[in-house]
C-alpha cells in the first residue's frame, strides 16, 4: 500500500484554506471587488483579515508542492525542516486560535518528523 504524501495533504489544506476564506469573507471580497483594488487593504480591519487569510492559501499550496518534490527525491533534511516548521506553526496557532485549522499543520508536521526519523 502506497503511503500518503504529506506534500499532497498540505496542498489540499491550501486549497481548503482558500475555499473556506472565499466563503467566510465573501461579503468583504465582494466589497473589495466593487472598489478600486489598488491600495484598498488597510493595515487592520475586515479587509486586512480577509487578505491575509486568503494570502496563506497559495503559500500553503506552494509549500505542499515543494514538499512533494522533496518526498519524491528523498530529500530527508528538507522534509525534516518542513516537519519542524509545520509542527511549530501548528502548535502555536492552535494555542492562539483553538477553533482554527492549525491542528492540521501540527499533525502533518508530526507525520513528517516521524517519517524523517525512520530513514
NORGIMO-V986158 format. One line per field, one symbol per residue. burial: b if it has 9 or more other C-alpha atoms within 8 Angstrom, else e. A space follows every 10 residues. Layout:
burial->???
This chain:
burial->eeeeebbbbb bbbbbbbbee bbeebbebbe ebeeeeeeeb eeeeeebbbb bebbebbbbb bbbbbbbbeb beeebbebbb ebbbbbbbbb bebbeeeeee ebbbbbbbbb bbbeebeee
